[in-house]
Amino acid sequence: MRMANEQTRESEPAASAASWCEVAECNDIPNGQYRKVSFKQNDILIVHLNGEFFAIDSVCSHMNMELMGGRILGDCITCPHHGAQFRIRDGAAAGYPAVHPIATFEIQTEEGKILVRECQPSE
């Protein structure tokens, strides 16, 4: 199974490798679904999309409301409150009323576990 932004931990510098955090098991998230997890004192969504895993902010940039409960349509998640859409792969706003991206997080798997490391929102 291919992972978004997958890297091997052996290629990471020692200080950087320490920033990876286990957040879920691969088998816990079926394809086309997502799960909310806690990460660095925030909630994020781990999305399983066509054999890849992605990590995105759990809050819509439009009105700071939860994306939990939103539908996945193609490669986007739709906010259940006002219909804003965001691309799962890079967090970009893909549908009005959102105009700002949501944060994305670098992700990899290791021995069936999903690991996340913080990165900047896509622009």
Salt bridges, closest charged atoms under 4 A:
GLU12 OE1 - ARG117 NH1 2.80
GLU22 OE2 - LYS113 NZ 3.96
GLU25 OE2 - LYS113 NZ 2.84
ASP28 OD2 - ARG35 NH1 3.20
ASP43 OD2 - LYS36 NZ 3.82
GLU52 OE1 - ARG2 NH2 3.37
GLU52 OE2 - ARG89 NH1 2.93
GLU66 OE1 - LYS36 NZ 3.52
ASP90 OD2 - ARG87 NH2 2.48
GLU106 OE1 - ARG117 NH2 2.92
GLU110 OE2 - ARG9 NH1 3.64
GLU118 OE1 - LYS40 NZ 3.78
